[in-house]
Amino acid sequence: MPRTPPSSTGTAPDSAQPSPVHNGDMRLAEHVQRRLLEVAHRRTLARGESLFHKGSSPDALFGVVSGSLRVSVVAPGGREAVIAMLEPGHWFGEVSLLVGRERVYDTCAVDTTEMAVVAAADFHRLVAEHPDVHMAFTRLVCLRLRQALAWIDDVILMPLPVRLAHRLLTLDARAEGTGEGGGTMLGVSQEDLSFMLGVSRQSVNRQLKLWEEDGTLRVRYRAIELLDRARLERHAATPP
C-alpha cells in the first residue's frame, strides 16, 4: 500500500504542530503491511457505500488501498460528527478486534475505494505469532489515544481558526495531487470540516474565505487547495 510522506514545505514552530502525533506516524511499517496483505482479500466500495456501521461485530481488520473513507458517529438527534478521513495506507479496526467489542463508529466510502480485508482469525494469528506485528498494533493504538487526547485539548482550549488550521495541516500530511493553482489538494469539503470541528458550515466558510484573501489557500468544489503551508502553520500557532 502506498505511503504518503508529510509535506516538507516550511518549518513549523512547536506551537503550530497539528497534534503530538504526525499523520505519517499512524502508518504501519512496510514489512508489517506486507504480512497483512499476504492474508488479506480485496473489496471495492462504491461511492457512498458503507463498510460497516456502529454496533456491528468486529470481524476483520481493514486497510485503505485506494480512494478514501469517512469515519463518523451520529448523535441520537441525527447530528453527524466526522472523526476522520482515511486515505491509502491507513489500517483500522484493530481496537474492536483486540477488545472483542462491537464497532463504535460508521464508515462510508467518499469515492470508489479499494480495501484490504484481513479476517479476524488471521489478524489474531499474526499478532500471536509475530512480535513485530503485535508491537506495531500496540504502538498504533497508543498513538490513536494520544491523538484523541490532543484533539480534546484542541476543542476545549483553542479558538476555531487554530483548530481549523490544525485539521488542514493534518490533512495536508497525507494529501496527494496538485491543484490548478499549483498547491496541494485536500480532499475535504467545508461540510466535512464543520462536522469534524463541531461548528456550523458558515463558520468554516467565513474563516476559509479570510485565508483565501491572504493567499493561504483556495476553496474548490468539495476540496481545499493549500497554496502556502508555511502561512497556514502560522495561523495554527496558538494565540498569546
Backbone torsions as a table, in degrees:
resi	resn	phi	psi	omega
1	MET	NA	139.3	-175.8
2	PRO	-68.1	149.7	176.4
3	ARG	-118.6	132.7	-178.3
4	THR	-103.8	116.8	-179.9
5	PRO	-72.2	152.3	176.8
6	PRO	-62.1	151.3	176.8
7	SER	-62.9	142.7	-178.4
8	SER	-108.8	12.1	-178.6
9	THR	-79.3	115.0	177.8
10	GLY	82.0	162.1	177.8
11	THR	-124.7	124.4	-175.5
12	ALA	-92.5	141.3	170.5
13	PRO	-67.6	164.0	-177.3
14	ASP	-54.0	-40.0	-175.8
15	SER	-70.6	-12.7	-177.7
16	ALA	-96.0	-0.3	-179.3
17	GLN	-68.4	136.3	-178.0
18	PRO	-64.9	-26.4	175.5
19	SER	-171.7	168.4	176.2
20	PRO	-65.7	-12.2	-178.7
21	VAL	-112.6	117.1	174.7
22	HIS	-75.7	146.9	-176.5
23	ASN	-58.8	-35.3	179.1
24	GLY	-62.6	-24.5	178.8
25	ASP	-66.8	-21.2	-176.0
26	MET	-82.5	-2.8	179.4
27	ARG	-87.3	140.7	175.6
28	LEU	-76.1	151.9	177.5
29	ALA	-60.4	150.8	-175.8
30	GLU	-57.8	-41.1	-177.6
31	HIS	-68.0	-29.8	176.1
32	VAL	-71.5	-41.5	177.5
33	GLN	-61.2	-38.3	179.5
34	ARG	-62.2	-41.9	178.0
35	ARG	-60.3	-42.1	-179.2
36	LEU	-67.1	-43.1	-177.6
37	LEU	-67.7	-25.8	178.3
38	GLU	-64.0	-27.7	-177.7
39	VAL	-111.0	1.1	-176.0
40	ALA	-87.2	154.2	166.4
41	HIS	-113.4	163.0	-175.4
42	ARG	-101.2	147.2	175.9
43	ARG	-140.5	135.5	179.4
44	THR	-108.7	130.1	177.6
45	LEU	-106.7	136.8	173.3
46	ALA	-78.1	160.8	178.3
47	ARG	-56.6	128.5	179.7
48	GLY	86.8	-6.0	-179.1
49	GLU	-79.0	140.5	179.9
50	SER	-83.9	142.2	172.0
51	LEU	-88.3	-48.9	171.7
52	PHE	-157.2	162.9	-179.0
53	HIS	-113.0	159.8	174.3
54	LYS	-56.4	133.8	179.8
55	GLY	95.0	-8.6	-179.9
56	SER	-75.9	159.1	-177.1
57	SER	-73.1	144.6	178.7
58	PRO	-80.2	94.2	-174.9
59	ASP	-108.5	-3.5	-176.2
60	ALA	-164.9	161.5	168.2
61	LEU	-100.6	147.0	-175.9
62	PHE	-127.7	145.5	173.6
63	GLY	-132.5	140.5	178.8
64	VAL	-87.1	119.4	179.0
65	VAL	-91.5	-45.3	176.8
66	SER	-151.2	159.0	-175.7
67	GLY	84.5	-154.4	179.7
68	SER	-157.8	155.6	-178.9
69	LEU	-122.5	144.7	175.9
70	ARG	-104.3	125.6	179.6
71	VAL	-108.4	126.2	-174.1
72	SER	-150.1	166.6	171.4
73	VAL	-130.9	151.6	-178.6
74	VAL	-121.0	126.9	178.5
75	ALA	-73.3	160.9	179.1
76	PRO	-53.6	-32.2	179.5
77	GLY	-78.5	-3.6	177.8
78	GLY	100.8	-7.8	179.3
79	ARG	-72.4	132.8	-177.8
80	GLU	-102.0	141.3	174.3
81	ALA	-122.7	122.1	178.6
82	VAL	-83.6	120.9	-178.9
83	ILE	-83.9	-42.2	-175.6
84	ALA	-162.4	160.4	169.2
85	MET	-116.7	118.6	-175.2
86	LEU	-99.0	126.6	-176.6
87	GLU	-109.2	173.9	179.9
88	PRO	-53.0	136.4	-179.6
89	GLY	101.6	-9.8	-178.4
90	HIS	-94.0	131.3	174.9
91	TRP	-108.8	144.0	-177.1
92	PHE	-156.0	167.1	-179.5
93	GLY	98.8	1.2	-175.5
94	GLU	-71.8	-29.7	-176.8
95	VAL	-64.5	-48.0	179.0
96	SER	-61.1	-36.6	178.2
97	LEU	-66.8	-42.5	-176.2
98	LEU	-70.3	-34.4	-178.4
99	VAL	-96.5	-9.5	179.1
100	GLY	68.1	33.7	-179.6
101	ARG	-118.5	163.4	-178.3
102	GLU	-66.1	160.4	178.0
103	ARG	-63.7	147.4	-177.3
104	VAL	-114.0	10.0	178.1
105	TYR	-150.8	169.7	177.2
106	ASP	-103.0	150.6	175.3
107	THR	-130.4	141.8	-176.3
108	CYS	-147.0	138.0	179.7
109	ALA	-71.9	127.5	177.1
110	VAL	-74.3	-38.2	174.6
111	ASP	-143.5	-172.0	177.9
112	THR	-57.9	123.7	-170.7
113	THR	-132.3	130.7	175.9
114	GLU	-100.3	130.5	-177.6
115	MET	-114.7	148.0	166.4
116	ALA	-101.1	126.3	-174.3
117	VAL	-117.9	119.3	178.4
118	VAL	-107.7	116.7	-179.1
119	ALA	-58.4	148.9	-177.4
120	ALA	-54.2	-43.2	-178.9
121	ALA	-62.1	-40.5	178.6
122	ASP	-68.0	-38.8	177.6
123	PHE	-61.5	-48.8	-178.3
124	HIS	-64.6	-34.9	177.8
125	ARG	-66.6	-44.1	179.5
126	LEU	-62.6	-42.5	179.5
127	VAL	-63.7	-38.0	-178.1
128	ALA	-74.1	-35.5	-172.9
129	GLU	-93.8	-19.2	-174.5
130	HIS	-126.4	105.6	-179.7
131	PRO	-56.6	-32.8	-180.0
132	ASP	-66.4	-35.6	176.6
133	VAL	-69.3	-43.5	177.7
134	HIS	-57.7	-48.4	-178.3
135	MET	-66.2	-36.3	-179.8
136	ALA	-61.6	-42.2	-179.4
137	PHE	-78.4	-29.8	172.8
138	THR	-61.5	-44.9	178.5
139	ARG	-64.0	-41.3	-179.0
140	LEU	-62.8	-43.2	178.9
141	VAL	-62.9	-41.4	178.9
142	CYS	-64.1	-39.8	178.8
143	LEU	-66.5	-38.7	177.6
144	ARG	-62.5	-41.4	178.4
145	LEU	-62.9	-44.8	-178.9
146	ARG	-63.8	-39.6	179.0
147	GLN	-66.2	-41.2	179.1
148	ALA	-62.2	-41.8	178.6
149	LEU	-64.9	-37.1	178.2
150	ALA	-65.5	-39.6	178.7
151	TRP	-67.2	-35.5	176.2
152	ILE	-62.8	-42.7	177.2
153	ASP	-60.3	-41.1	179.4
154	ASP	-58.0	-47.7	-176.8
155	VAL	-63.0	-40.0	-176.0
156	ILE	-77.0	-40.2	-166.7
157	LEU	-106.2	-24.6	-170.0
158	MET	-105.6	143.5	175.8
159	PRO	-71.4	163.5	-175.3
160	LEU	-53.9	-47.1	-178.4
161	PRO	-57.3	-38.9	179.8
162	VAL	-68.7	-44.2	179.6
163	ARG	-63.0	-40.8	179.8
164	LEU	-66.3	-42.5	178.0
165	ALA	-62.9	-41.5	177.4
166	HIS	-59.2	-45.1	-177.6
167	ARG	-65.4	-40.0	178.2
168	LEU	-66.3	-37.0	177.0
169	LEU	-65.5	-38.5	177.0
170	THR	-63.4	-42.7	177.8
171	LEU	-65.5	-36.6	-179.8
172	ASP	-64.9	-29.9	-178.6
173	ALA	-63.9	-19.0	179.9
174	ARG	-122.2	12.2	-175.1
175	ALA	-76.6	150.3	174.6
176	GLU	-130.5	147.7	174.9
177	GLY	97.7	153.1	-178.2
178	THR	-119.2	138.2	-179.5
179	GLY	-86.1	-179.8	-178.7
180	GLU	-61.2	-32.4	-179.3
181	GLY	-86.7	5.4	179.4
182	GLY	86.9	1.0	179.8
183	GLY	-90.2	-178.6	179.4
184	THR	-87.6	129.5	180.0
185	MET	-85.6	124.0	176.4
186	LEU	-104.4	113.7	-174.8
187	GLY	-78.9	66.2	-179.5
188	VAL	-141.7	136.9	-180.0
189	SER	-88.9	165.2	176.0
190	GLN	-63.3	-34.9	177.8
191	GLU	-63.9	-43.2	177.9
192	ASP	-61.6	-42.7	179.4
193	LEU	-61.6	-39.8	179.8
194	SER	-65.3	-39.0	177.0
195	PHE	-65.5	-41.9	-179.1
196	MET	-61.5	-37.2	-173.6
197	LEU	-97.2	-8.3	178.8
198	GLY	71.4	33.0	179.2
199	VAL	-129.3	175.7	-179.3
200	SER	-76.6	154.6	176.2
201	ARG	-61.6	-35.1	-179.8
202	GLN	-62.8	-38.0	178.8
203	SER	-65.3	-42.0	177.6
204	VAL	-64.3	-43.7	-178.6
205	ASN	-61.2	-42.8	179.5
206	ARG	-59.7	-43.9	-178.3
207	GLN	-69.1	-41.2	179.0
208	LEU	-62.7	-37.9	178.9
209	LYS	-63.8	-37.7	177.1
210	LEU	-63.6	-41.8	-180.0
211	TRP	-73.5	-25.1	174.9
212	GLU	-68.6	-38.4	179.8
213	GLU	-66.1	-33.7	-178.4
214	ASP	-92.8	6.2	173.8
215	GLY	86.6	10.1	-179.7
216	THR	-71.0	-40.1	-173.2
217	LEU	-155.5	175.8	173.6
218	ARG	-135.1	132.7	179.5
219	VAL	-81.4	123.7	178.1
220	ARG	-113.1	177.5	177.3
221	TYR	-70.2	114.1	-179.5
222	ARG	53.7	33.2	178.9
223	ALA	-162.1	163.5	175.0
224	ILE	-124.2	128.9	175.2
225	GLU	-98.9	113.3	-179.4
226	LEU	-83.6	117.6	-176.3
227	LEU	-98.3	-30.8	-174.6
228	ASP	-141.2	92.8	-177.5
229	ARG	-64.9	-39.1	-178.2
230	ALA	-60.9	-39.1	178.5
231	ARG	-67.6	-39.6	178.2
232	LEU	-64.7	-36.6	176.8
233	GLU	-62.2	-35.8	177.4
234	ARG	-68.5	-37.5	176.9
235	HIS	-64.6	-29.5	-177.6
236	ALA	-78.9	-14.0	179.9
237	ALA	-63.3	133.8	-179.9
238	THR	-63.7	129.6	179.0
239	PRO	-60.7	146.6	177.8
240	PRO	-64.7	NA	NA
